[in-house]
Structures are given as structure tokens and as C-alpha cells.
Amino acid sequence: MVTALLVDGSAELHPAGGLVPADPRLHVVGDLAGGGPFITSSIAGIAAQAVRAAHTIVAASD
């Protein structure tokens, strides 16, 4: 999946690690997310990221 996203330009690797979406419709949640300090995500942290992504997706569809 990561390779496919990189090859088609939907995402790129962050210099500090992780994956950063190049397409605003794509959201990376959890340990694969780049752009911040690498800290292993807890279930509560991943759930919070997923909620933010869901809100963004719903707001974009309005």
C-alpha cells in the first residue's frame, strides 16, 4: 500500500520518517503518519486522529 501511494504521487516520505499525504483527500493515521515526532501511538491516540480525519472528510463533503 505504501509503495503504491508513493508511486502514484498520493503520498511522500517525510524526511524524519513516516508518510505524508500529497493528496488532501488522503489521511494517514497512526504510526505511519509523518510530520511530527515519532511516538508509538496508543489506541486512544489513533482513535483521536481518526476522529479528526473523519471530521475533515465530512466537512469537505458539505
C-alpha positions as CSV (number, residue, x, y, z in Angstrom):
1,M,0.0,0.0,0.0
2,V,2.8,2.4,1.0
3,T,4.7,1.7,-2.3
4,A,1.5,2.2,-4.4
5,L,0.8,5.6,-2.7
6,L,4.4,6.7,-3.3
7,V,4.5,5.6,-6.9
8,D,1.3,7.3,-7.9
9,G,2.2,10.5,-6.0
10,S,-0.6,10.4,-3.5
11,A,1.9,10.5,-0.6
12,E,5.6,11.1,0.1
13,L,8.0,10.1,2.7
14,H,8.7,12.7,5.4
15,P,12.5,13.3,6.0
16,A,12.1,12.4,9.7
17,G,10.1,9.2,8.8
18,G,6.6,8.3,8.1
19,L,4.2,9.0,5.3
20,V,2.8,12.4,4.4
21,P,-0.3,12.7,2.1
22,A,0.2,14.7,-1.0
23,D,-3.5,14.4,-1.8
24,P,-5.7,16.3,0.6
25,R,-8.3,13.5,0.4
26,L,-5.8,11.1,2.0
27,H,-5.3,10.9,5.7
28,V,-2.6,8.9,7.4
29,V,-3.4,7.8,10.9
30,G,-1.2,6.0,13.5
31,D,2.4,5.1,13.4
32,L,2.8,5.5,9.6
33,A,1.9,9.2,9.9
34,G,4.9,11.5,9.3
35,G,5.4,15.2,10.0
36,G,5.9,15.1,13.8
37,P,7.9,13.3,16.4
38,F,7.9,9.6,16.2
39,I,6.0,8.3,19.2
40,T,4.3,4.9,19.1
41,S,0.6,5.6,19.1
42,S,-1.8,4.4,21.7
43,I,-5.2,3.1,20.8
44,A,-6.7,6.3,22.3
45,G,-4.3,8.4,20.2
46,I,-5.1,6.6,17.0
47,A,-8.9,7.0,17.7
48,A,-8.4,10.7,18.2
49,Q,-6.5,11.0,14.9
50,A,-9.3,9.0,13.2
51,V,-12.0,11.3,14.6
52,R,-10.1,14.4,13.3
53,A,-9.7,12.7,9.9
54,A,-13.4,11.8,9.8
55,H,-14.5,15.4,10.7
56,T,-12.3,16.7,8.0
57,I,-13.7,14.3,5.4
58,V,-17.3,15.1,6.4
59,A,-16.7,18.9,6.4
60,A,-15.1,18.6,2.9
61,S,-18.2,16.8,1.6
62,D,-20.6,19.6,2.7
